[in-house]
Amino acid sequence: MYRTIDITAMPAPGYSSGQAMKVMEDLSDEIFPKEYGYEWTGMSLQEKLAGSAQSVIFSLSILAIFLFLAAMYESWVLPLMVLLTVPVVMAGALYGVKLAGLPNNLYVQIGMVVLMGLASKNAIVVVSFAKEMRESGHSIVDAGLMAGKLRFRAILMTVLSFGFGVLPLVLASGAGAMTQKSVGVTIFAGVIMASFVATVLVPVYYVVLEEIRERFVSVEEEMKKRDSI
């Protein structure tokens, strides 16, 4: 019922679609007469509607992982050893997206949620093994080192399978290539960072946090309670 025109724009290299939309809104408010208005359509509309839900989705993902690990380990501290890897992996993924010159769009954020699970999975492999070694009588440092060494192969298999699996998305071309590249590059860069984090940082996290935890909790008492149950 209104006279309308379509305006199509693309973000400049190095800028996200959200930043471009904000600039267009500011320009519209500044340039358009008072009788004029604007509405977003297509993917921009979906991004606008989903914008307020992004922080909620990421928060709920982290909370779900934490509660699951707290129940599995029967501890509030051990899950932190796993969750501390998530920010590092996500930072590596964002850096890879920036190097590729891709915008931080909805598909990048979907890849981030996937990486949360992948980073947690690799860390769980190390922490679980370190926990078993500690309960079998090894020192905290030895348990962390043994877990990092002995679970390296399992982590490497996960990294290679994910890396080769998303490689076609990274090298995509033609129609829909931007969407595929956004997901592929995010996961590929995150997987590379996850391999470093799981083999190097997770044992360090385990040693530091386990030292703190055992100042207040006895491993022997935990094992006795578990056996009695």
C-alpha positions as CSV (number, residue, x, y, z in Angstrom):
1,M,0.0,0.0,0.0
2,Y,3.1,2.3,0.0
3,R,5.4,3.3,-2.8
4,T,8.7,1.6,-2.2
5,I,12.1,1.1,-3.7
6,D,14.6,-1.7,-3.0
7,I,18.1,-0.8,-1.8
8,T,20.7,-3.6,-1.9
9,A,24.1,-3.2,-0.3
10,M,27.1,-5.3,0.6
11,P,29.5,-4.8,3.5
12,A,32.9,-3.6,2.7
13,P,35.8,-6.0,3.2
14,G,36.6,-6.3,6.9
15,Y,33.2,-5.3,8.1
16,S,30.3,-7.5,9.3
17,S,26.8,-7.5,7.9
18,G,25.6,-6.2,11.3
19,Q,27.9,-3.2,11.1
20,A,26.8,-2.4,7.5
21,M,23.1,-2.6,8.6
22,K,23.8,-0.2,11.5
23,V,25.4,2.3,9.1
24,M,22.5,2.1,6.7
25,E,20.0,2.7,9.5
26,D,22.0,5.7,10.7
27,L,22.2,7.1,7.1
28,S,18.5,6.5,6.6
29,D,17.6,8.4,9.8
30,E,19.9,11.3,8.8
31,I,19.0,11.6,5.1
32,F,15.4,10.5,4.7
33,P,12.6,13.0,5.2
34,K,10.3,12.4,8.1
35,E,7.6,11.0,5.8
36,Y,9.9,8.1,4.7
37,G,10.5,4.9,6.6
38,Y,12.4,1.6,5.9
39,E,12.1,-2.1,6.6
40,W,14.6,-4.9,6.2
41,T,13.8,-8.0,4.1
42,G,15.3,-11.4,3.4
43,M,18.4,-12.5,5.3
44,S,18.8,-9.0,6.8
45,L,15.4,-9.2,8.4
46,Q,16.2,-12.7,9.8
47,E,19.5,-11.4,11.1
48,K,17.8,-8.4,12.7
49,L,15.2,-10.7,14.4
50,A,17.8,-13.1,15.6
51,G,20.3,-10.4,16.8
52,S,18.9,-10.3,20.3
53,A,18.8,-14.0,20.6
54,Q,22.5,-14.6,19.8
55,S,23.8,-13.9,23.3
56,V,21.0,-16.0,24.8
57,I,21.9,-19.0,22.5
58,F,25.6,-18.8,23.3
59,S,24.8,-18.5,27.0
60,L,22.5,-21.5,27.0
61,S,25.0,-23.6,25.1
62,I,27.7,-22.9,27.6
63,L,25.3,-23.5,30.5
64,A,24.1,-26.8,29.0
65,I,27.7,-28.0,28.6
66,F,28.6,-27.0,32.1
67,L,25.7,-28.7,33.7
68,F,26.3,-31.9,31.7
69,L,29.9,-32.0,32.7
70,A,29.2,-31.2,36.3
71,A,26.8,-34.2,36.4
72,M,29.3,-36.4,34.7
73,Y,32.3,-35.5,36.8
74,E,30.3,-34.9,40.0
75,S,32.3,-31.7,40.5
76,W,31.8,-28.0,39.9
77,V,35.5,-27.4,39.2
78,L,36.4,-30.0,36.6
79,P,34.0,-28.7,34.0
80,L,35.9,-25.4,34.1
81,M,38.9,-27.2,32.7
82,V,36.8,-28.0,29.7
83,L,35.0,-24.7,29.3
84,L,38.2,-22.6,29.5
85,T,39.1,-24.0,26.1
86,V,36.0,-22.6,24.4
87,P,37.0,-18.9,24.3
88,V,40.5,-19.7,22.9
89,V,39.0,-21.9,20.2
90,M,36.4,-19.3,19.3
91,A,39.1,-16.6,19.1
92,G,41.1,-18.8,16.7
93,A,38.0,-19.3,14.6
94,L,37.3,-15.6,14.4
95,Y,40.9,-14.9,13.5
96,G,40.6,-17.4,10.6
97,V,37.4,-15.7,9.4
98,K,39.1,-12.3,9.5
99,L,42.1,-13.6,7.6
100,A,39.7,-15.0,4.9
101,G,38.0,-11.6,4.6
102,L,34.6,-13.0,5.5
103,P,31.9,-11.1,7.5
104,N,30.8,-12.2,10.9
105,N,27.4,-13.4,9.8
106,L,24.8,-15.8,11.0
107,Y,26.6,-18.8,9.4
108,V,29.8,-17.9,11.3
109,Q,27.8,-17.9,14.5
110,I,26.3,-21.4,13.6
111,G,29.9,-22.6,13.2
112,M,30.8,-21.2,16.6
113,V,28.1,-23.3,18.3
114,V,29.4,-26.4,16.5
115,L,32.9,-25.5,17.8
116,M,31.7,-25.3,21.3
117,G,30.8,-28.9,21.2
118,L,34.0,-29.9,19.4
119,A,36.3,-28.0,21.7
120,S,34.5,-29.5,24.7
121,K,34.7,-33.0,23.3
122,N,38.5,-32.8,22.8
123,A,39.0,-31.4,26.3
124,I,36.8,-34.0,27.9
125,V,39.0,-36.7,26.4
126,V,42.0,-35.3,28.2
127,V,40.4,-34.3,31.5
128,S,38.6,-37.7,31.8
129,F,41.9,-39.6,31.3
130,A,43.8,-37.3,33.7
131,K,41.1,-37.8,36.3
132,E,41.4,-41.6,36.1
133,M,45.2,-41.3,36.3
134,R,45.0,-39.1,39.4
135,E,42.5,-41.5,41.1
136,S,44.9,-44.4,40.3
137,G,47.6,-42.8,42.4
138,H,49.6,-40.6,40.0
139,S,50.6,-37.1,41.0
140,I,48.6,-34.2,39.5
141,V,51.4,-33.1,37.1
142,D,52.0,-36.7,36.0
143,A,48.3,-37.3,35.4
144,G,48.1,-34.1,33.3
145,L,51.2,-35.0,31.2
146,M,50.1,-38.6,30.6
147,A,46.7,-37.5,29.6
148,G,48.1,-35.0,27.0
149,K,50.5,-37.6,25.6
150,L,48.2,-40.7,25.5
151,R,45.1,-39.0,24.1
152,F,47.0,-37.1,21.4
153,R,46.1,-39.7,18.8
154,A,42.4,-39.6,19.5
155,I,42.4,-35.8,19.4
156,L,44.4,-35.8,16.1
157,M,41.9,-38.2,14.6
158,T,39.0,-35.9,15.5
159,V,40.9,-32.9,14.1
160,L,41.7,-34.5,10.8
161,S,38.3,-35.9,10.3
162,F,36.6,-32.6,10.9
163,G,39.2,-30.7,8.9
164,F,39.0,-32.8,5.8
165,G,35.2,-32.9,6.2
166,V,34.8,-29.2,6.0
167,L,37.5,-28.6,3.4
168,P,35.0,-28.7,0.5
169,L,33.2,-25.8,2.2
170,V,36.3,-23.8,2.7
171,L,37.1,-24.2,-1.1
172,A,33.6,-23.7,-2.3
173,S,32.9,-21.5,-5.3
174,G,29.9,-20.5,-7.3
175,A,26.3,-19.9,-6.1
176,G,26.0,-20.0,-2.3
177,A,29.8,-20.0,-1.9
178,M,29.7,-17.2,0.7
179,T,27.4,-19.3,3.0
180,Q,29.5,-22.4,2.6
181,K,32.8,-20.6,3.2
182,S,31.4,-18.9,6.3
183,V,30.6,-22.2,7.9
184,G,33.7,-24.0,6.6
185,V,36.3,-21.5,7.4
186,T,34.9,-21.0,10.9
187,I,35.0,-24.7,11.7
188,F,38.3,-25.3,9.9
189,A,40.1,-22.5,11.8
190,G,38.5,-23.5,15.1
191,V,39.5,-27.1,14.6
192,I,43.1,-26.2,14.1
193,M,43.1,-24.1,17.3
194,A,41.2,-26.9,19.2
195,S,44.0,-29.3,18.4
196,F,46.6,-27.0,19.9
197,V,44.4,-26.2,22.9
198,A,43.5,-29.8,23.7
199,T,47.1,-31.0,23.6
200,V,48.9,-28.1,25.2
201,L,46.5,-25.9,27.3
202,V,44.1,-28.5,28.7
203,P,46.8,-30.4,30.7
204,V,47.9,-27.0,32.1
205,Y,44.4,-26.1,33.0
206,Y,44.0,-29.5,34.7
207,V,47.1,-29.1,36.8
208,V,46.4,-25.6,37.9
209,L,42.7,-26.1,38.8
210,E,43.2,-29.6,40.3
211,E,45.9,-28.1,42.6
212,I,43.3,-25.6,43.8
213,R,40.5,-28.1,44.0
214,E,42.4,-30.5,46.1
215,R,43.1,-27.9,48.7
216,F,39.4,-28.2,49.7
217,V,38.5,-31.7,48.5
218,S,40.2,-35.0,49.1
219,V,40.4,-37.4,46.1
220,E,40.5,-40.4,48.4
221,E,37.3,-39.2,50.2
222,E,35.6,-38.8,46.8
223,M,36.5,-42.3,45.8
224,K,35.2,-43.7,49.1
225,K,31.9,-42.0,48.7
226,R,31.5,-43.2,45.2
227,D,32.3,-46.8,46.1
228,S,29.8,-46.6,49.0
229,I,27.1,-45.4,46.7
